[in-house]
Amino acid sequence: MLTDEDRDLLRVFLASRGNMKELERHLGVSYPTARARFDALLAKIGIDRPAPAATPIGRVELMERVARGEMTIDEALSRLEES
């Protein structure tokens, strides 16, 4: 069940054609706060945001990570085999 606040948030979002900046202004909060409230509303109605797709790491980036000590050679080789 949606609260009056939830319905107002959804009404403003739809009226502004999905403009998060407009929602931010209406709520009088920062963009991250407006985004968090909207995400909470989506979760409440059963719509979860898709997880961002993992971006593949290139060979050079893998070598740089090994050089910086952020991963082992074995981890880098494993990542190369996955791609």
C-alpha positions in Angstrom: 0.0 0.0 0.0 1.4 3.4 -1.0 1.4 6.3 1.4 0.2 9.8 0.5 3.9 10.8 0.3 4.6 7.9 -2.1 1.8 8.8 -4.4 2.9 12.4 -4.4 6.4 11.4 -5.3 5.2 9.2 -8.1 2.8 11.9 -9.4 5.5 14.5 -9.5 7.9 12.0 -11.2 5.4 11.1 -13.9 4.2 14.7 -14.4 7.8 15.8 -15.0 8.2 12.9 -17.5 10.9 11.2 -15.3 13.0 14.2 -14.7 14.9 13.5 -11.5 16.1 17.1 -11.2 12.5 18.2 -11.1 11.8 15.7 -8.4 14.8 16.9 -6.5 13.4 20.5 -6.7 9.9 19.4 -5.7 11.2 17.5 -2.6 13.7 20.2 -1.7 16.4 17.7 -1.2 19.7 16.8 -2.9 19.8 14.6 -6.0 21.2 11.5 -4.2 18.4 11.8 -1.6 15.7 12.2 -4.3 17.2 9.2 -6.2 17.2 7.1 -2.9 13.6 8.0 -2.2 12.5 7.1 -5.7 14.5 3.8 -5.6 12.8 3.0 -2.3 9.4 3.6 -3.9 10.3 1.4 -6.8 11.3 -1.4 -4.4 8.1 -0.9 -2.5 6.0 -1.6 -5.7 8.3 -4.5 -6.7 10.4 -2.8 -9.3 14.1 -3.2 -8.6 16.8 -1.3 -10.5 18.9 -3.6 -12.7 22.4 -4.2 -11.5 25.0 -2.4 -13.7 26.7 -4.7 -16.1 30.3 -5.5 -15.3 32.7 -3.9 -17.7 35.4 -6.1 -19.0 39.0 -5.3 -17.9 41.6 -5.1 -20.7 45.0 -6.7 -20.6 46.7 -3.4 -19.9 44.5 -2.6 -17.0 45.1 -6.1 -15.6 48.8 -5.6 -15.9 48.6 -2.2 -14.2 46.6 -3.7 -11.3 49.2 -6.5 -10.8 52.0 -3.8 -10.9 50.2 -1.8 -8.2 49.7 -4.9 -6.1 45.9 -4.8 -6.4 45.7 -8.3 -7.7 48.0 -11.3 -8.1 49.3 -12.7 -11.3 47.1 -15.7 -10.9 44.0 -13.5 -10.4 44.9 -11.6 -13.6 45.4 -14.8 -15.6 42.0 -16.1 -14.3 40.3 -12.9 -15.5 41.9 -13.2 -18.9 40.7 -16.8 -19.2 37.1 -15.6 -18.4 37.0 -13.1 -21.2 
